[in-house]
Amino acid sequence: MTLDDIVRRRSVSPRRLIEPGPSLEQVRTMIDAACAAPDHRRLRPWRFILIRNDQRTMLANLFEVAARETHGTLSEDQTERAREKALNGACLIAVVGIIRDDVSDAPPHEQWVSVGAAVQNILLTATSFGFGSMIVSGDKVKTSALQKGLGLSAIEQFLGFVAVGTVSKQPAPADRPRAEDVFSVWGQVDL
C-alpha cells in the first residue's frame, strides 16, 4: 500500500461495485489489515462476517424484515428496494462492534476508534488491490432482524457492511478538506 492508495481512496456506491470482487485470499488479507488497527489493551472490539454470494437471497429476506421493523407496512416498491440492497456490491463484509464498558483504561470511545481504524484498513487494502469500496449502514443496522439474522450476541453491535468490488462507474471527484482547513499548531497565534 502506498500514500497514493490512501489519498485516492474513495467511497463508491455498492450499486457500482460489480464483479469481479476480491478473492477469498484477498478478503482474508483485508481482515488481516483490519486486525492491525490500534487496539488499546488488545480488546479486539471488532469482528467481521463475510456474506457469501449464495447467501444474498437470505440477506434480502433479512433486509425486508428489517425494513418492516423500522418502517411498518411497506409498499411493493419499498419492499423491492429493501431487498435489492442485499444484492449490491460484489463482496459484502458485515462489521460488528464488541464494545466493553468495564475497562477503565480503554473506555468505549477508544474502542470505537479501533473499530473505525479496522474498517479504514479494510477500505485501504481494497483500494490497494484495485477495488472500490464503501461502508454502508442505515437504520436497519439497529434492528433485531439483522442482530438475530447475523447471529450476533447481546453484547455485539452491528455497524454495517463494507461493500467491495470492481468500480463500474467512477464517482465525481471527492470534495475533501485541505490540511490547512483542519490542522493547526497549538499555541500558534496568527497575527
SEKOL-91888 format. One record per residue (C-alpha): residue number from 1; chain; x, y, z. Coordinates in pm, 1 decimal. Layout:
SEKOL-91888
<site nr="NUM" kette="A" xx="X" yy="Y" zz="Z"/>
...
end
This chain:
SEKOL-91888
<site nr="1" kette="A" xx="0.0" yy="0.0" zz="0.0"/>
<site nr="2" kette="A" xx="125.7" yy="345.7" zz="-86.1"/>
<site nr="3" kette="A" xx="45.7" yy="700.3" zz="15.6"/>
<site nr="4" kette="A" xx="-125.8" yy="730.4" zz="-322.7"/>
<site nr="5" kette="A" xx="-361.8" yy="444.5" zz="-225.4"/>
<site nr="6" kette="A" xx="-455.5" yy="631.0" zz="90.6"/>
<site nr="7" kette="A" xx="-513.1" yy="963.9" zz="-82.9"/>
<site nr="8" kette="A" xx="-708.0" yy="818.5" zz="-377.6"/>
<site nr="9" kette="A" xx="-938.3" yy="602.4" zz="-162.6"/>
<site nr="10" kette="A" xx="-1297.8" yy="691.9" zz="-236.6"/>
<site nr="11" kette="A" xx="-1634.6" yy="569.8" zz="-122.7"/>
<site nr="12" kette="A" xx="-1813.3" yy="411.6" zz="-418.4"/>
<site nr="13" kette="A" xx="-2182.2" yy="321.3" zz="-404.0"/>
<site nr="14" kette="A" xx="-2235.5" yy="-55.1" zz="-371.7"/>
<site nr="15" kette="A" xx="-2456.2" yy="-34.9" zz="-684.1"/>
<site nr="16" kette="A" xx="-2137.2" yy="49.6" zz="-874.4"/>
<site nr="17" kette="A" xx="-1925.9" yy="-229.1" zz="-719.3"/>
<site nr="18" kette="A" xx="-1963.3" yy="-517.1" zz="-961.7"/>
<site nr="19" kette="A" xx="-1790.1" yy="-849.0" zz="-1022.9"/>
<site nr="20" kette="A" xx="-1519.0" yy="-941.9" zz="-1011.9"/>
<site nr="21" kette="A" xx="-1489.2" yy="-887.3" zz="-643.3"/>
<site nr="22" kette="A" xx="-1199.1" yy="-984.1" zz="-421.0"/>
<site nr="23" kette="A" xx="-1094.1" yy="-1345.4" zz="-388.9"/>
<site nr="24" kette="A" xx="-1126.4" yy="-1517.0" zz="-52.1"/>
<site nr="25" kette="A" xx="-749.3" yy="-1477.3" zz="-11.7"/>
<site nr="26" kette="A" xx="-781.2" yy="-1101.8" zz="-73.0"/>
<site nr="27" kette="A" xx="-1068.4" yy="-1079.8" zz="177.4"/>
<site nr="28" kette="A" xx="-851.4" yy="-1257.7" zz="434.6"/>
<site nr="29" kette="A" xx="-574.2" yy="-1004.8" zz="366.5"/>
<site nr="30" kette="A" xx="-823.6" yy="-720.8" zz="420.9"/>
<site nr="31" kette="A" xx="-921.1" yy="-874.3" zz="755.0"/>
<site nr="32" kette="A" xx="-553.7" yy="-918.0" zz="848.0"/>
<site nr="33" kette="A" xx="-513.7" yy="-545.8" zz="778.1"/>
<site nr="34" kette="A" xx="-818.4" yy="-473.4" zz="995.9"/>
<site nr="35" kette="A" xx="-657.1" yy="-666.7" zz="1278.9"/>
<site nr="36" kette="A" xx="-356.1" yy="-432.0" zz="1258.7"/>
<site nr="37" kette="A" xx="-573.2" yy="-141.7" zz="1380.8"/>
<site nr="38" kette="A" xx="-469.6" yy="29.8" zz="1704.8"/>
<site nr="39" kette="A" xx="-627.2" yy="-168.4" zz="1986.6"/>
<site nr="40" kette="A" xx="-558.2" yy="-45.9" zz="2340.1"/>
<site nr="41" kette="A" xx="-547.6" yy="-341.2" zz="2581.2"/>
<site nr="42" kette="A" xx="-594.1" yy="-584.5" zz="2288.5"/>
<site nr="43" kette="A" xx="-969.1" yy="-594.8" zz="2341.8"/>
<site nr="44" kette="A" xx="-1037.2" yy="-673.7" zz="1975.6"/>
<site nr="45" kette="A" xx="-1358.4" yy="-469.7" zz="1973.2"/>
<site nr="46" kette="A" xx="-1445.9" yy="-579.5" zz="1619.8"/>
<site nr="47" kette="A" xx="-1528.9" yy="-884.2" zz="1418.6"/>
<site nr="48" kette="A" xx="-1622.7" yy="-937.3" zz="1056.3"/>
<site nr="49" kette="A" xx="-1863.9" yy="-1169.9" zz="878.7"/>
<site nr="50" kette="A" xx="-1830.4" yy="-1244.4" zz="507.3"/>
<site nr="51" kette="A" xx="-2167.1" yy="-1270.6" zz="333.3"/>
<site nr="52" kette="A" xx="-2120.7" yy="-1522.9" zz="53.3"/>
<site nr="53" kette="A" xx="-2294.9" yy="-1456.7" zz="-276.5"/>
<site nr="54" kette="A" xx="-2506.1" yy="-1770.9" zz="-234.0"/>
<site nr="55" kette="A" xx="-2643.4" yy="-1612.6" zz="87.7"/>
<site nr="56" kette="A" xx="-2771.2" yy="-1294.6" zz="-78.3"/>
<site nr="57" kette="A" xx="-3133.0" yy="-1416.7" zz="-101.4"/>
<site nr="58" kette="A" xx="-3130.4" yy="-1490.2" zz="272.2"/>
<site nr="59" kette="A" xx="-2982.7" yy="-1144.5" zz="331.1"/>
<site nr="60" kette="A" xx="-3256.3" yy="-990.5" zz="112.6"/>
<site nr="61" kette="A" xx="-3513.6" yy="-1163.5" zz="333.7"/>
<site nr="62" kette="A" xx="-3346.9" yy="-1011.6" zz="641.3"/>
<site nr="63" kette="A" xx="-3341.1" yy="-666.9" zz="477.5"/>
<site nr="64" kette="A" xx="-3713.7" yy="-692.0" zz="409.9"/>
<site nr="65" kette="A" xx="-3789.4" yy="-793.2" zz="769.2"/>
<site nr="66" kette="A" xx="-3559.9" yy="-514.0" zz="895.8"/>
<site nr="67" kette="A" xx="-3739.1" yy="-258.7" zz="675.4"/>
<site nr="68" kette="A" xx="-4075.1" yy="-370.5" zz="815.6"/>
<site nr="69" kette="A" xx="-3933.5" yy="-347.2" zz="1167.1"/>
<site nr="70" kette="A" xx="-3820.7" yy="12.8" zz="1116.3"/>
<site nr="71" kette="A" xx="-4097.8" yy="143.2" zz="885.8"/>
<site nr="72" kette="A" xx="-4400.8" yy="-78.1" zz="943.5"/>
<site nr="73" kette="A" xx="-4608.6" yy="-169.0" zz="640.7"/>
<site nr="74" kette="A" xx="-4419.8" yy="-142.8" zz="310.9"/>
<site nr="75" kette="A" xx="-4545.0" yy="-87.3" zz="-40.3"/>
<site nr="76" kette="A" xx="-4438.7" yy="-334.3" zz="-307.9"/>
<site nr="77" kette="A" xx="-4183.5" yy="-79.6" zz="-434.4"/>
<site nr="78" kette="A" xx="-4040.0" yy="-24.0" zz="-84.7"/>
<site nr="79" kette="A" xx="-4015.3" yy="-398.8" zz="-33.3"/>
<site nr="80" kette="A" xx="-3829.4" yy="-442.3" zz="-361.4"/>
<site nr="81" kette="A" xx="-3587.9" yy="-156.4" zz="-281.5"/>
<site nr="82" kette="A" xx="-3513.0" yy="-304.7" zz="61.5"/>
<site nr="83" kette="A" xx="-3447.9" yy="-646.2" zz="-89.5"/>
<site nr="84" kette="A" xx="-3233.2" yy="-527.9" zz="-380.3"/>
<site nr="85" kette="A" xx="-2982.5" yy="-362.4" zz="-146.3"/>
<site nr="86" kette="A" xx="-2873.3" yy="-711.4" zz="-41.5"/>
<site nr="87" kette="A" xx="-2764.5" yy="-777.2" zz="-399.4"/>
<site nr="88" kette="A" xx="-2544.0" yy="-467.3" zz="-435.2"/>
<site nr="89" kette="A" xx="-2166.5" yy="-496.6" zz="-412.9"/>
<site nr="90" kette="A" xx="-1961.5" yy="-787.2" zz="-540.8"/>
<site nr="91" kette="A" xx="-1847.8" yy="-863.9" zz="-183.3"/>
<site nr="92" kette="A" xx="-2015.3" yy="-780.1" zz="148.2"/>
<site nr="93" kette="A" xx="-1844.0" yy="-793.2" zz="485.1"/>
<site nr="94" kette="A" xx="-2057.1" yy="-727.0" zz="793.7"/>
<site nr="95" kette="A" xx="-1882.2" yy="-515.6" zz="1058.6"/>
<site nr="96" kette="A" xx="-1960.3" yy="-592.9" zz="1421.7"/>
<site nr="97" kette="A" xx="-1851.6" yy="-391.0" zz="1724.8"/>
<site nr="98" kette="A" xx="-1795.3" yy="-551.3" zz="2063.6"/>
<site nr="99" kette="A" xx="-1758.4" yy="-255.7" zz="2295.3"/>
<site nr="100" kette="A" xx="-1688.3" yy="-311.0" zz="2663.7"/>
<site nr="101" kette="A" xx="-1761.9" yy="-53.1" zz="2929.4"/>
<site nr="102" kette="A" xx="-1583.4" yy="-236.5" zz="3210.6"/>
<site nr="103" kette="A" xx="-1224.0" yy="-149.2" zz="3112.6"/>
<site nr="104" kette="A" xx="-1143.2" yy="184.8" zz="3274.2"/>
<site nr="105" kette="A" xx="-817.0" yy="246.4" zz="3089.6"/>
<site nr="106" kette="A" xx="-970.2" yy="161.4" zz="2747.6"/>
<site nr="107" kette="A" xx="-1306.0" yy="344.1" zz="2754.6"/>
<site nr="108" kette="A" xx="-1572.1" yy="283.9" zz="2487.6"/>
<site nr="109" kette="A" xx="-1470.4" yy="582.6" zz="2275.3"/>
<site nr="110" kette="A" xx="-1119.9" yy="435.0" zz="2235.6"/>
<site nr="111" kette="A" xx="-1270.0" yy="102.7" zz="2134.9"/>
<site nr="112" kette="A" xx="-1487.3" yy="274.4" zz="1872.1"/>
<site nr="113" kette="A" xx="-1176.2" yy="443.3" zz="1734.0"/>
<site nr="114" kette="A" xx="-1024.1" yy="95.7" zz="1699.0"/>
<site nr="115" kette="A" xx="-1332.0" yy="-26.6" zz="1511.6"/>
<site nr="116" kette="A" xx="-1312.5" yy="273.5" zz="1279.0"/>
<site nr="117" kette="A" xx="-942.2" yy="217.6" zz="1217.4"/>
<site nr="118" kette="A" xx="-1009.0" yy="-150.3" zz="1140.6"/>
<site nr="119" kette="A" xx="-1274.7" yy="-54.0" zz="886.1"/>
<site nr="120" kette="A" xx="-1042.7" yy="204.4" zz="729.7"/>
<site nr="121" kette="A" xx="-773.0" yy="-61.2" zz="696.3"/>
<site nr="122" kette="A" xx="-1018.9" yy="-283.0" zz="507.6"/>
<site nr="123" kette="A" xx="-1113.0" yy="5.1" zz="276.9"/>
<site nr="124" kette="A" xx="-749.5" yy="97.6" zz="213.5"/>
<site nr="125" kette="A" xx="-648.9" yy="-261.2" zz="145.2"/>
<site nr="126" kette="A" xx="-936.5" yy="-294.8" zz="-101.3"/>
<site nr="127" kette="A" xx="-808.7" yy="19.3" zz="-276.4"/>
<site nr="128" kette="A" xx="-455.8" yy="-121.4" zz="-288.9"/>
<site nr="129" kette="A" xx="-598.1" yy="-430.1" zz="-464.6"/>
<site nr="130" kette="A" xx="-762.3" yy="-204.7" zz="-724.1"/>
<site nr="131" kette="A" xx="-1118.5" yy="-236.1" zz="-593.8"/>
<site nr="132" kette="A" xx="-1369.4" yy="26.6" zz="-495.1"/>
<site nr="133" kette="A" xx="-1535.7" yy="7.9" zz="-155.7"/>
<site nr="134" kette="A" xx="-1774.1" yy="176.0" zz="84.8"/>
<site nr="135" kette="A" xx="-1914.9" yy="115.2" zz="429.7"/>
<site nr="136" kette="A" xx="-2294.1" yy="134.7" zz="432.6"/>
<site nr="137" kette="A" xx="-2527.9" yy="131.9" zz="728.9"/>
<site nr="138" kette="A" xx="-2868.0" yy="295.9" zz="765.6"/>
<site nr="139" kette="A" xx="-3149.5" yy="244.4" zz="1012.2"/>
<site nr="140" kette="A" xx="-3159.2" yy="-130.9" zz="950.6"/>
<site nr="141" kette="A" xx="-2836.4" yy="-186.9" zz="1144.9"/>
<site nr="142" kette="A" xx="-3018.1" yy="-140.9" zz="1475.8"/>
<site nr="143" kette="A" xx="-3292.4" yy="-391.7" zz="1401.4"/>
<site nr="144" kette="A" xx="-3338.9" yy="-716.4" zz="1585.5"/>
<site nr="145" kette="A" xx="-3391.3" yy="-878.5" zz="1243.2"/>
<site nr="146" kette="A" xx="-3027.5" yy="-821.7" zz="1146.2"/>
<site nr="147" kette="A" xx="-2897.2" yy="-869.0" zz="1500.7"/>
<site nr="148" kette="A" xx="-3056.3" yy="-1214.3" zz="1518.9"/>
<site nr="149" kette="A" xx="-3019.7" yy="-1296.4" zz="1149.6"/>
<site nr="150" kette="A" xx="-2643.1" yy="-1240.8" zz="1157.8"/>
<site nr="151" kette="A" xx="-2616.0" yy="-1446.3" zz="1476.9"/>
<site nr="152" kette="A" xx="-2488.9" yy="-1163.2" zz="1696.0"/>
<site nr="153" kette="A" xx="-2472.7" yy="-1191.5" zz="2071.6"/>
<site nr="154" kette="A" xx="-2638.5" yy="-941.8" zz="2305.8"/>
<site nr="155" kette="A" xx="-2307.9" yy="-758.1" zz="2358.8"/>
<site nr="156" kette="A" xx="-2237.4" yy="-716.1" zz="1986.2"/>
<site nr="157" kette="A" xx="-2349.3" yy="-421.0" zz="1775.1"/>
<site nr="158" kette="A" xx="-2395.6" yy="-447.0" zz="1400.5"/>
<site nr="159" kette="A" xx="-2245.1" yy="-138.5" zz="1232.1"/>
<site nr="160" kette="A" xx="-2299.8" yy="-201.6" zz="863.8"/>
<site nr="161" kette="A" xx="-2146.2" yy="-365.6" zz="562.5"/>
<site nr="162" kette="A" xx="-1824.0" yy="-297.5" zz="379.5"/>
<site nr="163" kette="A" xx="-1904.5" yy="-344.9" zz="11.3"/>
<site nr="164" kette="A" xx="-1611.8" yy="-419.2" zz="-220.5"/>
<site nr="165" kette="A" xx="-1592.6" yy="-473.7" zz="-594.1"/>
<site nr="166" kette="A" xx="-1480.6" yy="-355.9" zz="-934.1"/>
<site nr="167" kette="A" xx="-1590.5" yy="2.4" zz="-997.2"/>
<site nr="168" kette="A" xx="-1834.9" yy="13.9" zz="-1289.8"/>
<site nr="169" kette="A" xx="-1862.3" yy="394.9" zz="-1295.4"/>
<site nr="170" kette="A" xx="-1623.5" yy="635.3" zz="-1129.4"/>
<site nr="171" kette="A" xx="-1782.6" yy="877.1" zz="-882.5"/>
<site nr="172" kette="A" xx="-1737.3" yy="1253.9" zz="-909.7"/>
<site nr="173" kette="A" xx="-1416.7" yy="1391.9" zz="-758.9"/>
<site nr="174" kette="A" xx="-1417.5" yy="1399.3" zz="-380.1"/>
<site nr="175" kette="A" xx="-1468.0" yy="1730.6" zz="-203.8"/>
<site nr="176" kette="A" xx="-1213.6" yy="1686.3" zz="71.9"/>
<site nr="177" kette="A" xx="-1074.1" yy="1944.8" zz="311.2"/>
<site nr="178" kette="A" xx="-713.1" yy="2052.4" zz="276.3"/>
<site nr="179" kette="A" xx="-468.0" yy="2018.3" zz="563.5"/>
<site nr="180" kette="A" xx="-481.2" yy="2392.3" zz="631.4"/>
<site nr="181" kette="A" xx="-858.4" yy="2367.0" zz="674.4"/>
<site nr="182" kette="A" xx="-839.1" yy="2119.3" zz="962.3"/>
<site nr="183" kette="A" xx="-486.8" yy="2148.2" zz="1104.5"/>
<site nr="184" kette="A" xx="-330.8" yy="2395.3" zz="1344.1"/>
<site nr="185" kette="A" xx="-29.1" yy="2411.7" zz="1569.6"/>
<site nr="186" kette="A" xx="-116.0" yy="2450.1" zz="1935.4"/>
<site nr="187" kette="A" xx="-3.1" yy="2780.9" zz="2080.5"/>
<site nr="188" kette="A" xx="49.1" yy="2940.4" zz="1741.0"/>
<site nr="189" kette="A" xx="-135.8" yy="3268.3" zz="1701.0"/>
<site nr="190" kette="A" xx="-189.4" yy="3422.3" zz="1359.6"/>
<site nr="191" kette="A" xx="-142.7" yy="3797.8" zz="1374.0"/>
end
